[in-house]
C-alpha cells in the first residue's frame, strides 16, 4: 500500500503537452522559432491536422481546431492562468529576444527565503500561457522528507531516491 503513495502509476516523466490551435503552421513557427522546438514525424494514421515538436525532453503536440473561431481569444497576460514553464540560462537574454520579436510579456518576481526567482509570461499564437523562469534558484522543499536542491531535472533522481526511501520506511 505504501508503494502506491510515492508513484501510484509508476510514472517516469512528462511526455508531451497537447494544444489545440487555430493554425498549425502559425503554431509550428512560434514553437520552433521562439521556443526552439524541432518538428518531428507524426504518425500518418491520424485523420486530423496537427504537428509534433520536440525539445528539452518533452513534446508539444499541436492539434488544429475543427472550429478555429470558437477558440477563446486571450489578450490579457495573467500569470495565474494555465501555463507551461521553461527554465532558462539568462533572463536578460530572454527579455532581449522577446523585445526583438515584438512579443508582449509580463514580468514577475517571486521571493522566498532570500532567494529571488524571475518569471516572464507571454502567450503563444492561440493565447496559451508560456512562462520562462530561473526557477532553478528556488529549492524544492517536500512537505515530508529531505530537501532537494532545486527543481532542475538534475535533481529528479535525488527526489525519486528520497521518495523510494520514504516508501521503504
Secondary structure, DSSP 8 states (H G I E B T S, - for coil): -HHHHHHTT------EEEEEES-HHHHHHHHHHTT--EEE---TT--S-EEEEEETTEEEEEEE-TTGGGS----S--TTSSEEEEE-S-HHHHHHHHHHHT---EEEEEEETTEEEEEEEEE-TTS-EEEEE-GGGS----SSS---S-SSGGGHHHHHHHHHHHHH-
